Amino acid sequence: MADDREVLREIWEGKIPVKFQLASNEVSSIEQPLPCYLLVPRITYFPLIWDKVVKHFQKYVDSDKTDEVWLDYDGQLLKWNYPIGVLFDLYASGSVLPWNLAVHFQDFPEHECLRCPSLAAVESHFMQCIKEADALKHRGQVINMMQKKDHKQLWIGLQNDRFDQFWSVNRKLMEHSEEGEPFKHLPFRLYQPDKVFRQLLYRSLGEDGVRQTLGDLMTQLGLSDNSQSSSALIHGISVPLETPLQWLSEHLSYPDNFLHIVYCKD
């Protein structure tokens, strides 16, 4: 079970300064809108902070042409169902802050991105990820034993940025078995620029009973690099390859209970 509360809280409180600017071709007013600046949590999803952005720009757009809101960074579509920290590490790691994003109210790219008609869609996606992660870790036994109010508390804790509220329930999902065995499989997704994310069944223990490390996983994925010209980022941290995956899963997973690893060339 995750027992280092300071690490958990530091991860939870990680934030990125973002400058939102309305796409220039969508400004319908004579007056040019000022940018909207926000400090956004790494662990959350963009739709959970869209209200402030929409209110800031809505009077500058043609309401007759308004579609669903979407974002891009330097022409790169940002998918709402990826955590914000993953998107930043994947496309903007090492860039000058604040992160400059273009806000769009028109021409939603529905062939490239799922629509997000309401926060209920985000909640559904989030809970589905948690259930998938627990199926990998505990064969779904923990999440299925929880009551509906516990599921709701996980979502509300994320939505309202309440660390204690979220972790009072999530700690159960990070517990070992009664025999003290680590997770059966490790929930992870690995991202690379211009590629679909990868995930596979990966045990926390090797055949010899030794705990697997991040380096072992990279080797399994064909991404070992002895030249040290690449790095594996989790929450913007370049994680040493000798770090045990079980520890990473307990302490550096996103609220959806997945380890989101961004592999990039330095």
C-alpha positions as CSV (number, residue, x, y, z in Angstrom):
1,M,0.0,0.0,0.0
2,A,1.2,3.5,-0.7
3,D,2.6,4.7,2.6
4,D,4.7,7.8,1.8
5,R,2.0,10.5,2.2
6,E,4.4,13.3,1.4
7,V,5.2,11.8,-2.0
8,L,1.5,11.3,-2.8
9,R,0.7,14.9,-1.8
10,E,3.6,16.4,-3.8
11,I,2.4,14.5,-6.9
12,W,-1.2,15.6,-6.3
13,E,-0.2,19.3,-6.0
14,G,1.9,19.4,-9.2
15,K,0.6,22.3,-11.4
16,I,1.4,23.8,-14.8
17,P,1.0,27.5,-15.7
18,V,-1.1,27.8,-18.9
19,K,-1.8,30.7,-21.1
20,F,-5.1,30.2,-23.0
21,Q,-5.5,32.3,-26.2
22,L,-8.6,32.3,-28.4
23,A,-7.7,31.1,-31.9
24,S,-7.2,34.2,-34.0
25,N,-9.5,33.1,-36.9
26,E,-12.4,32.7,-34.4
27,V,-12.4,36.2,-32.9
28,S,-15.7,37.8,-34.1
29,S,-15.5,41.0,-32.1
30,I,-13.6,44.2,-32.8
31,E,-12.0,44.1,-29.4
32,Q,-9.2,41.5,-29.2
33,P,-9.6,39.2,-26.1
34,L,-6.8,39.2,-23.5
35,P,-5.3,35.8,-22.8
36,C,-6.6,33.7,-19.9
37,Y,-3.9,32.6,-17.4
38,L,-4.5,29.6,-15.1
39,L,-2.4,27.4,-12.9
40,V,-3.8,23.9,-13.7
41,P,-3.3,20.6,-11.9
42,R,-1.3,18.0,-13.7
43,I,-3.5,15.2,-12.5
44,T,-6.8,16.4,-13.9
45,Y,-8.4,16.7,-17.3
46,F,-9.0,19.9,-19.3
47,P,-12.8,19.7,-19.3
48,L,-12.7,20.1,-15.5
49,I,-11.2,23.6,-15.9
50,W,-13.0,24.6,-19.1
51,D,-15.7,26.7,-17.4
52,K,-13.3,29.5,-16.6
53,V,-11.8,29.5,-20.1
54,V,-15.2,29.5,-21.8
55,K,-16.5,32.3,-19.6
56,H,-13.4,34.4,-20.4
57,F,-13.8,34.0,-24.2
58,Q,-17.4,33.4,-25.0
59,K,-18.3,37.0,-25.7
60,Y,-15.6,37.2,-28.4
61,V,-16.9,34.4,-30.5
62,D,-19.9,34.0,-32.9
63,S,-22.5,32.1,-30.9
64,D,-24.1,30.8,-34.2
65,K,-20.9,29.0,-35.1
66,T,-20.0,27.7,-31.7
67,D,-19.2,24.0,-31.5
68,E,-17.7,22.0,-28.7
69,V,-14.5,23.5,-27.1
70,W,-11.2,22.0,-28.0
71,L,-7.5,22.9,-27.6
72,D,-4.3,22.8,-29.6
73,Y,-0.6,23.4,-28.8
74,D,1.4,24.6,-31.8
75,G,-1.1,22.9,-34.1
76,Q,-1.1,19.7,-32.1
77,L,-4.6,18.6,-31.0
78,L,-4.8,18.0,-27.2
79,K,-7.1,15.0,-26.4
80,W,-9.3,15.8,-23.4
81,N,-9.3,12.2,-22.2
82,Y,-5.5,12.3,-21.5
83,P,-4.5,13.8,-18.1
84,I,-3.1,17.3,-18.5
85,G,0.3,16.4,-17.2
86,V,0.6,13.6,-19.8
87,L,-0.2,16.0,-22.6
88,F,2.4,18.5,-21.3
89,D,5.2,15.9,-21.0
90,L,4.4,14.4,-24.4
91,Y,4.3,17.7,-26.4
92,A,5.8,20.5,-24.4
93,S,8.4,19.1,-21.9
94,G,11.3,21.5,-21.7
95,S,9.4,24.4,-23.4
96,V,9.2,27.9,-22.0
97,L,6.4,28.5,-19.5
98,P,3.6,29.4,-19.5
99,W,2.3,26.7,-21.8
100,N,0.7,28.5,-24.7
101,L,-2.6,26.9,-25.9
102,A,-5.1,27.9,-28.5
103,V,-8.8,27.7,-27.6
104,H,-11.2,26.7,-30.3
105,F,-15.0,27.0,-30.4
106,Q,-15.5,25.9,-34.0
107,D,-14.7,22.9,-36.3
108,F,-14.4,20.2,-33.6
109,P,-12.0,17.5,-35.0
110,E,-14.4,14.6,-34.3
111,H,-12.4,12.2,-36.5
112,E,-9.3,12.7,-34.3
113,C,-10.8,13.1,-30.8
114,L,-13.8,11.9,-28.8
115,R,-16.5,14.4,-28.1
116,C,-17.0,15.5,-24.5
117,P,-20.6,16.6,-24.3
118,S,-20.6,16.9,-20.5
119,L,-18.7,16.2,-17.3
120,A,-20.6,12.9,-17.1
121,A,-18.4,11.8,-20.1
122,V,-15.2,12.6,-18.2
123,E,-16.5,10.8,-15.0
124,S,-17.4,7.7,-17.1
125,H,-14.0,7.7,-18.7
126,F,-12.2,8.2,-15.4
127,M,-14.2,5.4,-13.6
128,Q,-13.7,3.0,-16.5
129,C,-9.9,3.5,-16.2
130,I,-10.0,2.9,-12.4
131,K,-11.9,-0.3,-13.0
132,E,-9.5,-1.5,-15.7
133,A,-6.5,-0.7,-13.4
134,D,-8.0,-2.7,-10.5
135,A,-8.8,-5.6,-12.8
136,L,-5.0,-5.7,-13.6
137,K,-3.9,-5.3,-10.0
138,H,-6.5,-7.2,-8.0
139,R,-8.7,-9.0,-10.7
140,G,-11.3,-6.3,-10.0
141,Q,-12.0,-7.6,-6.5
142,V,-11.3,-4.3,-4.7
143,I,-13.3,-1.9,-6.9
144,N,-16.2,-4.4,-7.1
145,M,-16.4,-4.6,-3.3
146,M,-16.7,-0.8,-3.0
147,Q,-20.1,0.9,-2.7
148,K,-21.4,3.4,-5.2
149,K,-20.7,6.2,-2.8
150,D,-17.0,5.3,-2.7
151,H,-16.9,5.5,-6.5
152,K,-18.5,8.9,-6.4
153,Q,-16.1,10.0,-3.7
154,L,-13.1,9.2,-6.0
155,W,-14.6,11.3,-8.8
156,I,-15.6,14.2,-6.5
157,G,-12.2,14.2,-4.9
158,L,-10.6,14.6,-8.3
159,Q,-13.2,17.1,-9.6
160,N,-12.8,19.4,-6.6
161,D,-9.1,18.9,-6.1
162,R,-9.5,17.3,-2.7
163,F,-6.5,15.2,-1.8
164,D,-7.7,13.7,1.5
165,Q,-11.2,13.0,0.1
166,F,-9.8,11.1,-2.8
167,W,-7.1,9.2,-1.0
168,S,-9.3,8.1,1.9
169,V,-10.9,5.7,-0.8
170,N,-8.0,5.3,-3.3
171,R,-5.7,3.9,-0.6
172,K,-7.8,0.7,-0.7
173,L,-7.0,0.3,-4.4
174,M,-3.3,0.5,-3.6
175,E,-3.2,-2.3,-1.0
176,H,-1.4,-5.5,-1.5
177,S,-3.3,-8.8,-1.1
178,E,-3.9,-10.4,2.3
179,E,-0.8,-12.5,1.7
180,G,1.2,-9.4,1.2
181,E,1.7,-10.1,-2.5
182,P,2.3,-7.1,-4.8
183,F,-0.1,-6.2,-7.7
184,K,-0.7,-9.1,-10.1
185,H,-0.1,-6.9,-13.1
186,L,0.9,-3.2,-13.3
187,P,-1.4,-0.8,-14.9
188,F,0.6,1.4,-17.2
189,R,0.4,3.3,-20.5
190,L,3.5,4.4,-22.4
191,Y,3.4,7.4,-24.7
192,Q,5.6,8.5,-27.6
193,P,5.2,11.5,-29.9
194,D,3.1,10.6,-33.0
195,K,2.3,7.1,-31.8
196,V,-0.7,5.4,-30.2
197,F,0.0,4.7,-26.5
198,R,1.1,1.2,-25.6
199,Q,0.1,-1.1,-22.8
200,L,0.5,-4.8,-22.1
201,L,0.1,-7.3,-19.3
202,Y,3.2,-6.9,-17.2
203,R,3.8,-8.6,-13.9
204,S,5.3,-6.8,-10.9
205,L,7.5,-9.8,-10.2
206,G,9.8,-11.5,-12.6
207,E,10.0,-15.3,-13.1
208,D,12.8,-15.3,-10.5
209,G,10.5,-13.6,-7.9
210,V,12.5,-10.4,-8.1
211,R,10.5,-7.1,-8.4
212,Q,10.6,-5.6,-11.8
213,T,12.1,-2.2,-12.4
214,L,11.3,0.6,-14.9
215,G,14.3,-0.4,-16.8
216,D,13.0,-4.0,-17.1
217,L,9.8,-2.7,-18.6
218,M,11.6,-0.4,-21.1
219,T,13.6,-3.4,-22.2
220,Q,10.5,-5.5,-22.6
221,L,9.0,-2.7,-24.8
222,G,12.2,-2.5,-26.9
223,L,13.1,0.9,-25.6
224,S,16.3,0.3,-23.7
225,D,18.8,2.9,-24.6
226,N,22.4,2.6,-23.3
227,S,23.4,5.9,-24.8
228,Q,21.3,7.7,-22.1
229,S,19.9,10.0,-24.8
230,S,16.3,9.2,-23.8
231,S,14.2,9.5,-20.6
232,A,11.0,8.2,-19.1
233,L,8.9,11.0,-17.7
234,I,6.2,10.5,-15.1
235,H,4.6,13.7,-13.8
236,G,7.5,15.6,-15.5
237,I,10.1,13.6,-13.5
238,S,12.8,11.8,-15.3
239,V,12.6,8.5,-13.3
240,P,15.7,6.4,-12.7
241,L,15.4,3.1,-14.6
242,E,16.4,1.1,-11.5
243,T,13.2,2.3,-9.7
244,P,10.9,-0.7,-8.7
245,L,7.7,-0.6,-10.7
246,Q,5.6,-1.6,-7.7
247,W,6.7,1.5,-5.9
248,L,6.1,3.7,-8.9
249,S,2.6,2.2,-9.3
250,E,1.7,2.9,-5.6
251,H,3.1,6.4,-5.5
252,L,3.3,8.0,-9.0
253,S,0.1,6.7,-10.6
254,Y,-2.4,9.3,-11.8
255,P,-5.8,9.3,-10.1
256,D,-7.1,6.9,-12.7
257,N,-4.6,4.4,-11.1
258,F,-2.5,4.1,-14.2
259,L,1.2,4.9,-14.5
260,H,1.4,7.2,-17.5
261,I,4.9,7.1,-18.8
262,V,6.2,9.5,-21.5
263,Y,9.2,8.2,-23.4
264,C,11.1,10.9,-25.2
265,K,14.5,11.5,-26.7
266,D,16.6,14.2,-25.0
